[in-house]
Amino acid sequence: MQLRAIISCEPFSIPCARSTAYPDPARGCVVVTGASAGVGRATALAFGKRGWKVALLARGTDGLQGARREIEEAGGSALVIPTDVADCAQVEAAAERAERELGPIEIWINDAMATLFCPFEQIAPEDFARATHVTYLGAVWGTRAALKRMKPRDCGVIVQVGSALAYRSIPLQAPYCAAKAAMRGFTDSLRSELIHDRSHIHLTMVQLSAFNTPQFDWGRTCFDKQPQPVPPIFQPEVAAEAIVWSAFHRRRELWVGFPAVKAILANRLLPGLLDQVLARSAYADQHIDQPLPPGRRDNLYEPVRGDHGAHGRFDDRAKSSSLQLWITMHRWTTVAAVVLLILLTGSLLA
């Protein structure tokens, strides 16, 4: 999928200029948090394939090195920066190193996350805090580090990787749902501040559906069955394309997948009904009838060793494309096609 309309920023240029051609990636870099696995890994590779220098941030060194190898094999370049995004000082140090070794940060992607599959009352307070610090405050610290460098240049893009759960929470994932909702509130507040300051920095949020990532193999759980994403499930490359596209198009928010659209709109119209439906179905929908493997480890406090890649264990069930996303990314083409169809139908019936 080719991107044609992008934001081009020369270092220290004011303001950002829109272009119909690719900029020279040598002028700057993109930072991706959560880049060792899942959607972050797929996103980092998508940028690398387009010639960008990618700063890879996550805790798991094995996964980061694997991402670096994939990017280099695709013809890009990457810098591994082991970082716990819950630590503001580590995020600031990572941003400083990225700019020192790769050039000005033009794009910052906040994707790192942690989740638990557990009823709220069974979650230890320190576990709830940890998941919140990674998923919510990790995005806050990343945004702070990016703004510190983008504001003097009055140029840059920050993409918050959100979820439909930022609008419609589900049971058994209270920390994650709350963190994504907090991220949305934070993003909306900051966006208004940037508009007030007449800033040319673009801030956007991508709301995802369910994706086939390794988080369901290492997310902490209170249950004796294996977790799964609520079907239907998409491959992480679908999310990666949406995130890359969002970095180059001035949309306030992008919804990815019909399930995200349905959840967000249904919650606006019938939130009480959804409460009842999810109470009945969401417990079973988040697990498969298979026991947890012996010795299973979670990554809440420490990364799970090994390179786990972008995909989880649901390749046989995951969709590799989204019609809804294509329509959203080509809305004027879609509108023109609908208008043409109406005109042709009218002429045939006349």
ABEGO torsion letter per residue (X at the ends): XBBABBBBBBBGBOBBBBBABBBBAAABBBBBBGAABEAAAAAAAAAAAAGBBBBBBBABAAAAAAAAAAAAAAGBBBBBBBBBAABAAAAAAAAAAAAAAAEBBABBBBABBBBBBBBAAABBAAAAAAAAAAAAAAAAAAAAAAAAAAAAAGBEBBBBBBBAAAABBBBGAAAAAAAAAAAAAAAAAAAAAAAAAGBABBBBBBBBBBBBBAAAAABBBABABBBBBBOBBBBAAAAAAAAAAAAABBBABBBBEAAAAAAAAAAAABAAAAAAAAAAAAAAAABBBBBBBBGBBBAAABBBBEBAEABBAAAAABBABBAAAAAAAAAAAAAAAAAAAAAAAAAAAX
